[in-house]
Amino acid sequence: MNPVKTVHTLDLVRRSRRLRRSSGIRSFVRETRLSADQFLYPLFVTAGTGVRREVPSMPGVFQLSVDEAVRETEAARADGVHGVLLFGLPSKKDDIGSAAYDADGPVQSAVRAIKRASPDTVVVTDVCLCEYTSHGHCGVLDGHDVVNDASVEQLVRAAVSHAAAGADIVAPSDMMDGRVGAIRKALDDRGCDGVAIMSYAAKYCSAFYGPFRDAADSAPQFGDRRTHQMDPANAEEALREVEQDIDEGADIVMVKPAMPYLDVIRQVKDTFGYPTAAYQVSGEYSMIKAAAARGWIDEPRVMMESLTSIARAGADIIITYYAREAARALTRASRQSGD
């Protein structure tokens, strides 16, 4: 076979392909680098002992009893993931979500157990009412309307109970107005001024949450969440929401979902320069899993590409169900490169 003959050599000073010729050269000039230190691992905690119940719409994700949540946390630590985000599945629900601040509830019990077993693990707790209300909405209702201020009072109770159990960070995800400031004041008044707040500052009313609602048993019994979660069409509003939460005392701000809102992540990071989290939500995860199960995509590559895109957009913290798997992949890659 004859070698390819160049008819004409282009007169180029800059040839970008020079820096793509080998894996070593590509590594030298890589602009975005993932680390397991960036990952926050969501766990769904339920009542009982020895419970490890897979979520049908989220392969590889489980509802866990407290003892199993401790084991999963320790396994994640061994993989290099040092933070967990806890969601609770109570044994009983009512119309005001009072189980959210039960001192012996699944989240509070898991916080204590994880901190006993793994004191250095960063424990973050989701603060919302949707998992705890009989109607599945994120707050207290007046008819079919979510009442803002009464809901904030319940959220404050939940956040205080998580802090009392030993949470490092509380993460209000409800999108009620003024809840960050109310939680900050309540924590400070009770001597919990060291507990940080990671605010779901720009949480969109997204169709990508479907599988999560199976995992957390939090689907609304009627209506939707458009009156408090953000319109997917709005980006400038996200900046206003983030600014308000920062002014009220948020220590970390979050954009949720992640991949459909990479532009918002970038705007938030560029505008405020604040610690920024992004949540690769259940729908993002489950779509990758479903496509991979059908052989349509290379799951490990898509996993890493999607997480890299979130970091490239500006996220300092990535909340992902892939946390352990991605951490193991990064370790393997590091070993192969000789690091």
C-alpha positions as YAML, in Angstrom:
chain: A
units: angstrom
residues:
- id: 1
  name: MET
  ca: [0.00, 0.00, 0.00]
- id: 2
  name: ASN
  ca: [1.48, 3.31, -1.05]
- id: 3
  name: PRO
  ca: [1.85, 6.00, 1.60]
- id: 4
  name: VAL
  ca: [-0.37, 9.03, 1.26]
- id: 5
  name: LYS
  ca: [1.38, 11.69, -0.76]
- id: 6
  name: THR
  ca: [0.90, 15.29, 0.25]
- id: 7
  name: VAL
  ca: [-0.02, 17.30, -2.80]
- id: 8
  name: HIS
  ca: [0.34, 20.60, -0.99]
- id: 9
  name: THR
  ca: [1.54, 21.47, 2.50]
- id: 10
  name: LEU
  ca: [-0.57, 24.11, 4.18]
- id: 11
  name: ASP
  ca: [1.31, 27.12, 5.40]
- id: 12
  name: LEU
  ca: [0.14, 26.96, 9.03]
- id: 13
  name: VAL
  ca: [1.96, 28.44, 12.01]
- id: 14
  name: ARG
  ca: [-0.54, 27.04, 14.49]
- id: 15
  name: ARG
  ca: [-1.48, 23.36, 14.30]
- id: 16
  name: SER
  ca: [-3.74, 22.44, 17.18]
- id: 17
  name: ARG
  ca: [-3.37, 18.73, 16.55]
- id: 18
  name: ARG
  ca: [0.22, 18.85, 17.79]
- id: 19
  name: LEU
  ca: [-1.13, 18.92, 21.33]
- id: 20
  name: ARG
  ca: [-3.46, 15.96, 20.72]
- id: 21
  name: ARG
  ca: [-0.89, 13.48, 19.40]
- id: 22
  name: SER
  ca: [-0.61, 11.35, 22.55]
- id: 23
  name: SER
  ca: [-2.36, 10.74, 25.85]
- id: 24
  name: GLY
  ca: [0.58, 12.27, 27.70]
- id: 25
  name: ILE
  ca: [0.48, 15.50, 25.71]
- id: 26
  name: ARG
  ca: [-3.30, 15.70, 26.01]
- id: 27
  name: SER
  ca: [-2.94, 15.34, 29.77]
- id: 28
  name: PHE
  ca: [-0.46, 18.22, 29.93]
- id: 29
  name: VAL
  ca: [-2.89, 20.68, 28.35]
- id: 30
  name: ARG
  ca: [-6.15, 19.43, 29.85]
- id: 31
  name: GLU
  ca: [-8.12, 22.40, 31.16]
- id: 32
  name: THR
  ca: [-10.71, 20.65, 33.34]
- id: 33
  name: ARG
  ca: [-9.72, 17.92, 35.76]
- id: 34
  name: LEU
  ca: [-12.15, 15.79, 37.74]
- id: 35
  name: SER
  ca: [-11.40, 14.56, 41.23]
- id: 36
  name: ALA
  ca: [-13.31, 12.34, 43.63]
- id: 37
  name: ASP
  ca: [-13.02, 15.24, 46.08]
- id: 38
  name: GLN
  ca: [-15.63, 17.07, 43.99]
- id: 39
  name: PHE
  ca: [-18.30, 14.39, 44.30]
- id: 40
  name: LEU
  ca: [-21.19, 14.41, 46.77]
- id: 41
  name: TYR
  ca: [-23.02, 11.08, 46.93]
- id: 42
  name: PRO
  ca: [-26.82, 11.06, 47.44]
- id: 43
  name: LEU
  ca: [-28.28, 8.37, 49.69]
- id: 44
  name: PHE
  ca: [-31.93, 7.54, 50.41]
- id: 45
  name: VAL
  ca: [-32.44, 6.48, 54.02]
- id: 46
  name: THR
  ca: [-35.44, 4.53, 55.24]
- id: 47
  name: ALA
  ca: [-36.62, 2.82, 58.43]
- id: 48
  name: GLY
  ca: [-35.69, -0.71, 59.41]
- id: 49
  name: THR
  ca: [-32.52, -2.78, 59.53]
- id: 50
  name: GLY
  ca: [-30.71, -4.57, 56.73]
- id: 51
  name: VAL
  ca: [-32.79, -2.81, 54.06]
- id: 52
  name: ARG
  ca: [-31.15, -2.43, 50.64]
- id: 53
  name: ARG
  ca: [-33.98, -1.99, 48.15]
- id: 54
  name: GLU
  ca: [-33.06, -1.08, 44.57]
- id: 55
  name: VAL
  ca: [-35.00, 1.73, 42.92]
- id: 56
  name: PRO
  ca: [-36.47, 0.26, 39.71]
- id: 57
  name: SER
  ca: [-36.03, 3.44, 37.68]
- id: 58
  name: MET
  ca: [-32.49, 4.04, 38.96]
- id: 59
  name: PRO
  ca: [-30.34, 0.92, 38.50]
- id: 60
  name: GLY
  ca: [-27.59, 0.76, 41.10]
- id: 61
  name: VAL
  ca: [-29.35, 3.17, 43.49]
- id: 62
  name: PHE
  ca: [-30.95, 1.84, 46.67]
- id: 63
  name: GLN
  ca: [-33.22, 2.80, 49.51]
- id: 64
  name: LEU
  ca: [-31.09, 2.02, 52.56]
- id: 65
  name: SER
  ca: [-31.75, 1.49, 56.23]
- id: 66
  name: VAL
  ca: [-29.45, 3.40, 58.57]
- id: 67
  name: ASP
  ca: [-27.03, 0.49, 59.03]
- id: 68
  name: GLU
  ca: [-26.80, 0.02, 55.26]
- id: 69
  name: ALA
  ca: [-26.33, 3.77, 54.75]
- id: 70
  name: VAL
  ca: [-23.34, 3.59, 57.08]
- id: 71
  name: ARG
  ca: [-21.89, 0.69, 55.07]
- id: 72
  name: GLU
  ca: [-22.47, 2.54, 51.81]
- id: 73
  name: THR
  ca: [-20.81, 5.66, 53.19]
- id: 74
  name: GLU
  ca: [-17.77, 3.69, 54.31]
- id: 75
  name: ALA
  ca: [-17.56, 2.00, 50.90]
- id: 76
  name: ALA
  ca: [-17.74, 5.40, 49.23]
- id: 77
  name: ARG
  ca: [-14.93, 6.64, 51.50]
- id: 78
  name: ALA
  ca: [-12.82, 3.69, 50.39]
- id: 79
  name: ASP
  ca: [-13.44, 4.76, 46.78]
- id: 80
  name: GLY
  ca: [-12.31, 8.30, 47.59]
- id: 81
  name: VAL
  ca: [-15.72, 10.00, 48.02]
- id: 82
  name: HIS
  ca: [-15.83, 11.85, 51.32]
- id: 83
  name: GLY
  ca: [-19.29, 13.44, 51.31]
- id: 84
  name: VAL
  ca: [-22.88, 12.17, 51.33]
- id: 85
  name: LEU
  ca: [-26.21, 13.93, 50.84]
- id: 86
  name: LEU
  ca: [-29.03, 12.32, 52.82]
- id: 87
  name: PHE
  ca: [-32.71, 12.11, 51.87]
- id: 88
  name: GLY
  ca: [-35.26, 10.59, 54.24]
- id: 89
  name: LEU
  ca: [-38.15, 8.19, 53.73]
- id: 90
  name: PRO
  ca: [-40.25, 8.35, 56.91]
- id: 91
  name: SER
  ca: [-42.49, 5.54, 58.13]
- id: 92
  name: LYS
  ca: [-45.39, 7.98, 58.55]
- id: 93
  name: LYS
  ca: [-46.48, 11.14, 56.75]
- id: 94
  name: ASP
  ca: [-48.93, 13.93, 57.54]
- id: 95
  name: ASP
  ca: [-50.17, 17.10, 55.89]
- id: 96
  name: ILE
  ca: [-47.51, 19.35, 57.46]
- id: 97
  name: GLY
  ca: [-44.50, 17.04, 57.14]
- id: 98
  name: SER
  ca: [-43.83, 16.85, 60.87]
- id: 99
  name: ALA
  ca: [-41.66, 13.73, 60.46]
- id: 100
  name: ALA
  ca: [-39.07, 15.98, 58.81]
- id: 101
  name: TYR
  ca: [-37.97, 17.17, 62.26]
- id: 102
  name: ASP
  ca: [-38.36, 13.90, 64.17]
- id: 103
  name: ALA
  ca: [-35.15, 13.53, 66.18]
- id: 104
  name: ASP
  ca: [-35.29, 9.77, 65.60]
- id: 105
  name: GLY
  ca: [-36.21, 9.99, 61.91]
- id: 106
  name: PRO
  ca: [-34.16, 8.22, 59.23]
- id: 107
  name: VAL
  ca: [-32.04, 11.25, 58.32]
- id: 108
  name: GLN
  ca: [-31.30, 12.30, 61.89]
- id: 109
  name: SER
  ca: [-30.49, 8.70, 62.87]
- id: 110
  name: ALA
  ca: [-28.27, 8.28, 59.82]
- id: 111
  name: VAL
  ca: [-26.38, 11.50, 60.55]
- id: 112
  name: ARG
  ca: [-25.52, 10.29, 64.04]
- id: 113
  name: ALA
  ca: [-24.59, 6.79, 62.88]
- id: 114
  name: ILE
  ca: [-22.43, 7.99, 59.98]
- id: 115
  name: LYS
  ca: [-20.63, 10.51, 62.16]
- id: 116
  name: ARG
  ca: [-19.90, 7.82, 64.76]
- id: 117
  name: ALA
  ca: [-18.54, 5.41, 62.16]
- id: 118
  name: SER
  ca: [-16.81, 7.95, 59.90]
- id: 119
  name: PRO
  ca: [-16.29, 11.29, 61.67]
- id: 120
  name: ASP
  ca: [-14.40, 12.84, 58.76]
- id: 121
  name: THR
  ca: [-17.19, 12.23, 56.25]
- id: 122
  name: VAL
  ca: [-18.97, 15.44, 55.27]
- id: 123
  name: VAL
  ca: [-22.65, 14.85, 55.95]
- id: 124
  name: VAL
  ca: [-25.11, 17.05, 54.08]
- id: 125
  name: THR
  ca: [-28.85, 16.79, 54.66]
- id: 126
  name: ASP
  ca: [-31.61, 17.70, 52.24]
- id: 127
  name: VAL
  ca: [-34.14, 20.02, 53.87]
- id: 128
  name: CYS
  ca: [-37.56, 19.81, 52.24]
- id: 129
  name: LEU
  ca: [-41.04, 18.59, 53.11]
- id: 130
  name: CYS
  ca: [-41.99, 16.69, 49.95]
- id: 131
  name: GLU
  ca: [-40.78, 13.33, 51.28]
- id: 132
  name: TYR
  ca: [-42.67, 13.89, 54.53]
- id: 133
  name: THR
  ca: [-46.05, 15.30, 53.50]
- id: 134
  name: SER
  ca: [-49.00, 13.07, 52.74]
- id: 135
  name: HIS
  ca: [-49.78, 15.19, 49.67]
- id: 136
  name: GLY
  ca: [-46.18, 15.17, 48.36]
- id: 137
  name: HIS
  ca: [-45.79, 18.93, 48.06]
- id: 138
  name: CYS
  ca: [-42.78, 20.86, 49.34]
- id: 139
  name: GLY
  ca: [-44.67, 22.85, 51.94]
- id: 140
  name: VAL
  ca: [-47.80, 23.42, 53.96]
- id: 141
  name: LEU
  ca: [-50.99, 23.74, 51.91]
- id: 142
  name: ASP
  ca: [-53.93, 26.08, 52.00]
- id: 143
  name: GLY
  ca: [-56.30, 24.25, 49.70]
- id: 144
  name: HIS
  ca: [-54.10, 23.50, 46.68]
- id: 145
  name: ASP
  ca: [-51.70, 26.41, 47.30]
- id: 146
  name: VAL
  ca: [-48.31, 26.00, 48.96]
- id: 147
  name: VAL
  ca: [-48.13, 28.61, 51.73]
- id: 148
  name: ASN
  ca: [-44.67, 30.17, 51.84]
- id: 149
  name: ASP
  ca: [-44.14, 31.45, 55.39]
- id: 150
  name: ALA
  ca: [-45.78, 28.55, 57.21]
- id: 151
  name: SER
  ca: [-43.67, 26.20, 55.09]
- id: 152
  name: VAL
  ca: [-40.50, 28.07, 56.05]
- id: 153
  name: GLU
  ca: [-41.31, 27.53, 59.73]
- id: 154
  name: GLN
  ca: [-41.41, 23.77, 59.12]
- id: 155
  name: LEU
  ca: [-38.20, 23.87, 57.12]
- id: 156
  name: VAL
  ca: [-36.44, 25.70, 59.94]
- id: 157
  name: ARG
  ca: [-37.50, 22.96, 62.37]
- id: 158
  name: ALA
  ca: [-36.13, 20.30, 60.03]
- id: 159
  name: ALA
  ca: [-32.82, 22.10, 59.51]
- id: 160
  name: VAL
  ca: [-32.35, 22.63, 63.24]
- id: 161
  name: SER
  ca: [-33.01, 18.95, 63.93]
- id: 162
  name: HIS
  ca: [-30.41, 17.94, 61.32]
- id: 163
  name: ALA
  ca: [-27.86, 20.29, 62.84]
- id: 164
  name: ALA
  ca: [-28.59, 18.95, 66.33]
- id: 165
  name: ALA
  ca: [-27.94, 15.42, 65.02]
- id: 166
  name: GLY
  ca: [-24.52, 16.49, 63.76]
- id: 167
  name: ALA
  ca: [-24.94, 17.47, 60.11]
- id: 168
  name: ASP
  ca: [-22.09, 19.51, 58.68]
- id: 169
  name: ILE
  ca: [-24.22, 21.20, 56.02]
- id: 170
  name: VAL
  ca: [-27.97, 21.61, 55.62]
- id: 171
  name: ALA
  ca: [-29.34, 21.96, 52.11]
- id: 172
  name: PRO
  ca: [-32.79, 23.55, 51.72]
- id: 173
  name: SER
  ca: [-34.24, 22.35, 48.40]
- id: 174
  name: ASP
  ca: [-37.80, 23.66, 48.64]
- id: 175
  name: MET
  ca: [-37.42, 27.03, 46.86]
- id: 176
  name: MET
  ca: [-39.56, 28.92, 49.39]
- id: 177
  name: ASP
  ca: [-38.77, 32.62, 49.64]
- id: 178
  name: GLY
  ca: [-36.68, 33.61, 52.65]
- id: 179
  name: ARG
  ca: [-35.90, 30.14, 53.92]
- id: 180
  name: VAL
  ca: [-32.11, 30.57, 53.82]
- id: 181
  name: GLY
  ca: [-32.21, 33.62, 56.06]
- id: 182
  name: ALA
  ca: [-34.66, 31.99, 58.46]
- id: 183
  name: ILE
  ca: [-32.56, 28.84, 58.71]
- id: 184
  name: ARG
  ca: [-29.35, 30.83, 59.19]
- id: 185
  name: LYS
  ca: [-30.87, 32.83, 62.04]
- id: 186
  name: ALA
  ca: [-32.31, 29.75, 63.73]
- id: 187
  name: LEU
  ca: [-29.00, 27.88, 63.53]
- id: 188
  name: ASP
  ca: [-27.04, 30.85, 64.85]
- id: 189
  name: ASP
  ca: [-29.50, 31.45, 67.69]
- id: 190
  name: ARG
  ca: [-29.06, 27.83, 68.80]
- id: 191
  name: GLY
  ca: [-25.28, 27.88, 68.74]
- id: 192
  name: CYS
  ca: [-25.03, 26.02, 65.43]
- id: 193
  name: ASP
  ca: [-23.19, 28.82, 63.68]
- id: 194
  name: GLY
  ca: [-20.61, 26.33, 62.37]
- id: 195
  name: VAL
  ca: [-23.21, 24.46, 60.32]
- id: 196
  name: ALA
  ca: [-23.08, 25.60, 56.69]
- id: 197
  name: ILE
  ca: [-25.98, 26.09, 54.30]
- id: 198
  name: MET
  ca: [-25.87, 24.75, 50.77]
- id: 199
  name: SER
  ca: [-28.85, 26.34, 49.11]
- id: 200
  name: TYR
  ca: [-30.67, 24.88, 46.14]
- id: 201
  name: ALA
  ca: [-30.61, 28.44, 44.88]
- id: 202
  name: ALA
  ca: [-31.62, 27.87, 41.24]
- id: 203
  name: LYS
  ca: [-33.79, 24.78, 41.25]
- id: 204
  name: TYR
  ca: [-35.81, 24.41, 38.08]
- id: 205
  name: CYS
  ca: [-39.24, 22.82, 37.69]
- id: 206
  name: SER
  ca: [-37.76, 20.01, 35.63]
- id: 207
  name: ALA
  ca: [-39.08, 16.85, 34.00]
- id: 208
  name: PHE
  ca: [-35.71, 15.25, 34.82]
- id: 209
  name: TYR
  ca: [-36.75, 14.57, 38.44]
- id: 210
  name: GLY
  ca: [-39.07, 11.65, 37.68]
- id: 211
  name: PRO
  ca: [-36.94, 8.72, 38.90]
- id: 212
  name: PHE
  ca: [-36.01, 10.62, 42.10]
- id: 213
  name: ARG
  ca: [-39.67, 10.75, 43.04]
- id: 214
  name: ASP
  ca: [-39.73, 6.96, 42.90]
- id: 215
  name: ALA
  ca: [-36.63, 6.78, 45.08]
- id: 216
  name: ALA
  ca: [-37.85, 9.33, 47.64]
- id: 217
  name: ASP
  ca: [-41.58, 8.54, 47.40]
- id: 218
  name: SER
  ca: [-42.15, 12.27, 46.91]
- id: 219
  name: ALA
  ca: [-44.41, 12.63, 43.87]
- id: 220
  name: PRO
  ca: [-47.13, 15.26, 44.44]
- id: 221
  name: GLN
  ca: [-50.62, 13.82, 44.75]
- id: 222
  name: PHE
  ca: [-52.01, 16.59, 42.56]
- id: 223
  name: GLY
  ca: [-50.73, 19.53, 40.53]
- id: 224
  name: ASP
  ca: [-47.05, 20.31, 40.14]
- id: 225
  name: ARG
  ca: [-44.32, 22.54, 41.58]
- id: 226
  name: ARG
  ca: [-44.35, 25.39, 39.10]
- id: 227
  name: THR
  ca: [-45.40, 27.96, 41.71]
- id: 228
  name: HIS
  ca: [-42.11, 27.66, 43.58]
- id: 229
  name: GLN
  ca: [-39.54, 25.91, 41.37]
- id: 230
  name: MET
  ca: [-38.09, 27.97, 38.53]
- id: 231
  name: ASP
  ca: [-39.29, 28.24, 34.94]
- id: 232
  name: PRO
  ca: [-36.78, 26.35, 32.71]
- id: 233
  name: ALA
  ca: [-36.80, 29.30, 30.29]
- id: 234
  name: ASN
  ca: [-35.25, 31.74, 32.79]
- id: 235
  name: ALA
  ca: [-31.55, 32.39, 33.41]
- id: 236
  name: GLU
  ca: [-31.51, 35.98, 34.66]
- id: 237
  name: GLU
  ca: [-34.01, 35.00, 37.35]
- id: 238
  name: ALA
  ca: [-31.54, 32.34, 38.50]
- id: 239
  name: LEU
  ca: [-28.96, 35.04, 39.15]
- id: 240
  name: ARG
  ca: [-31.45, 36.97, 41.24]
- id: 241
  name: GLU
  ca: [-32.31, 33.86, 43.24]
- id: 242
  name: VAL
  ca: [-28.64, 33.08, 43.84]
- id: 243
  name: GLU
  ca: [-27.89, 36.65, 44.88]
- id: 244
  name: GLN
  ca: [-30.77, 36.62, 47.36]
- id: 245
  name: ASP
  ca: [-29.61, 33.36, 48.93]
- id: 246
  name: ILE
  ca: [-26.05, 34.64, 49.25]
- id: 247
  name: ASP
  ca: [-27.35, 37.81, 50.89]
- id: 248
  name: GLU
  ca: [-29.36, 35.66, 53.33]
- id: 249
  name: GLY
  ca: [-26.31, 33.64, 54.37]
- id: 250
  name: ALA
  ca: [-25.89, 30.71, 51.99]
- id: 251
  name: ASP
  ca: [-22.35, 29.32, 52.06]
- id: 252
  name: ILE
  ca: [-22.71, 27.25, 48.87]
- id: 253
  name: VAL
  ca: [-25.20, 27.77, 46.04]
- id: 254
  name: MET
  ca: [-26.55, 25.07, 43.78]
- id: 255
  name: VAL
  ca: [-27.98, 24.79, 40.29]
- id: 256
  name: LYS
  ca: [-30.31, 21.84, 39.68]
- id: 257
  name: PRO
  ca: [-30.49, 19.97, 37.27]
- id: 258
  name: ALA
  ca: [-26.96, 20.13, 35.91]
- id: 259
  name: MET
  ca: [-26.53, 19.25, 32.24]
- id: 260
  name: PRO
  ca: [-29.64, 21.01, 30.88]
- id: 261
  name: TYR
  ca: [-28.51, 24.14, 32.74]
- id: 262
  name: LEU
  ca: [-24.76, 24.26, 32.11]
- id: 263
  name: ASP
  ca: [-25.15, 27.82, 30.89]
- id: 264
  name: VAL
  ca: [-26.71, 28.80, 34.21]
- id: 265
  name: ILE
  ca: [-23.90, 27.13, 36.17]
- id: 266
  name: ARG
  ca: [-21.36, 29.14, 34.18]
- id: 267
  name: GLN
  ca: [-23.26, 32.42, 34.67]
- id: 268
  name: VAL
  ca: [-23.58, 31.80, 38.42]
- id: 269
  name: LYS
  ca: [-19.89, 31.02, 38.80]
- id: 270
  name: ASP
  ca: [-18.74, 33.95, 36.67]
- id: 271
  name: THR
  ca: [-21.11, 36.42, 38.32]
- id: 272
  name: PHE
  ca: [-20.57, 35.57, 41.98]
- id: 273
  name: GLY
  ca: [-17.33, 33.57, 42.20]
- id: 274
  name: TYR
  ca: [-19.04, 31.66, 45.00]
- id: 275
  name: PRO
  ca: [-18.70, 27.96, 45.92]
- id: 276
  name: THR
  ca: [-21.06, 26.38, 43.40]
- id: 277
  name: ALA
  ca: [-22.67, 22.95, 43.37]
- id: 278
  name: ALA
  ca: [-24.57, 21.27, 40.57]
- id: 279
  name: TYR
  ca: [-26.83, 18.23, 40.82]
- id: 280
  name: GLN
  ca: [-26.66, 15.58, 38.10]
- id: 281
  name: VAL
  ca: [-30.22, 14.54, 38.79]
- id: 282
  name: SER
  ca: [-32.01, 11.21, 38.57]
- id: 283
  name: GLY
  ca: [-33.27, 11.67, 35.02]
- id: 284
  name: GLU
  ca: [-29.78, 12.46, 33.76]
- id: 285
  name: TYR
  ca: [-28.42, 9.35, 35.48]
- id: 286
  name: SER
  ca: [-31.25, 7.04, 34.45]
- id: 287
  name: MET
  ca: [-31.12, 8.08, 30.78]
- id: 288
  name: ILE
  ca: [-27.45, 7.16, 30.64]
- id: 289
  name: LYS
  ca: [-28.17, 3.84, 32.37]
- id: 290
  name: ALA
  ca: [-31.07, 3.04, 30.04]
- id: 291
  name: ALA
  ca: [-29.13, 3.84, 26.87]
- id: 292
  name: ALA
  ca: [-26.14, 1.85, 28.10]
- id: 293
  name: ALA
  ca: [-28.34, -1.16, 28.90]
- id: 294
  name: ARG
  ca: [-29.43, -1.18, 25.26]
- id: 295
  name: GLY
  ca: [-25.88, -0.95, 24.01]
- id: 296
  name: TRP
  ca: [-26.45, 2.46, 22.45]
- id: 297
  name: ILE
  ca: [-23.66, 4.27, 24.29]
- id: 298
  name: ASP
  ca: [-20.40, 3.55, 26.08]
- id: 299
  name: GLU
  ca: [-21.53, 4.12, 29.68]
- id: 300
  name: PRO
  ca: [-18.10, 4.76, 31.32]
- id: 301
  name: ARG
  ca: [-17.16, 7.32, 28.68]
- id: 302
  name: VAL
  ca: [-20.54, 9.06, 28.77]
- id: 303
  name: MET
  ca: [-20.44, 9.10, 32.58]
- id: 304
  name: MET
  ca: [-17.07, 10.83, 32.63]
- id: 305
  name: GLU
  ca: [-17.88, 13.15, 29.74]
- id: 306
  name: SER
  ca: [-21.08, 14.33, 31.42]
- id: 307
  name: LEU
  ca: [-19.36, 14.91, 34.76]
- id: 308
  name: THR
  ca: [-16.49, 16.74, 33.06]
- id: 309
  name: SER
  ca: [-18.97, 19.03, 31.31]
- id: 310
  name: ILE
  ca: [-20.48, 19.97, 34.67]
- id: 311
  name: ALA
  ca: [-17.08, 20.76, 36.13]
- id: 312
  name: ARG
  ca: [-16.08, 22.67, 32.99]
- id: 313
  name: ALA
  ca: [-19.22, 24.81, 33.34]
- id: 314
  name: GLY
  ca: [-17.96, 25.95, 36.75]
- id: 315
  name: ALA
  ca: [-19.26, 23.53, 39.37]
- id: 316
  name: ASP
  ca: [-16.95, 23.03, 42.36]
- id: 317
  name: ILE
  ca: [-19.17, 20.29, 43.81]
- id: 318
  name: ILE
  ca: [-20.98, 17.69, 41.71]
- id: 319
  name: ILE
  ca: [-23.83, 15.77, 43.30]
- id: 320
  name: THR
  ca: [-24.09, 12.51, 41.38]
- id: 321
  name: TYR
  ca: [-25.34, 8.96, 41.76]
- id: 322
  name: TYR
  ca: [-22.24, 8.01, 39.78]
- id: 323
  name: ALA
  ca: [-19.95, 9.25, 42.58]
- id: 324
  name: ARG
  ca: [-18.48, 5.89, 43.54]
- id: 325
  name: GLU
  ca: [-18.23, 4.57, 40.00]
- id: 326
  name: ALA
  ca: [-16.62, 7.77, 38.73]
- id: 327
  name: ALA
  ca: [-14.19, 7.85, 41.65]
- id: 328
  name: ARG
  ca: [-13.08, 4.29, 40.87]
- id: 329
  name: ALA
  ca: [-12.66, 5.20, 37.20]
- id: 330
  name: LEU
  ca: [-10.45, 8.15, 38.13]
- id: 331
  name: THR
  ca: [-8.33, 5.91, 40.36]
- id: 332
  name: ARG
  ca: [-7.87, 3.40, 37.55]
- id: 333
  name: ALA
  ca: [-6.92, 6.15, 35.11]
- id: 334
  name: SER
  ca: [-4.39, 7.56, 37.58]
- id: 335
  name: ARG
  ca: [-2.78, 4.16, 38.06]
- id: 336
  name: GLN
  ca: [-2.58, 3.55, 34.34]
- id: 337
  name: SER
  ca: [-0.84, 6.88, 33.84]
- id: 338
  name: GLY
  ca: [1.68, 6.03, 36.56]
- id: 339
  name: ASP
  ca: [0.64, 8.80, 38.97]
...
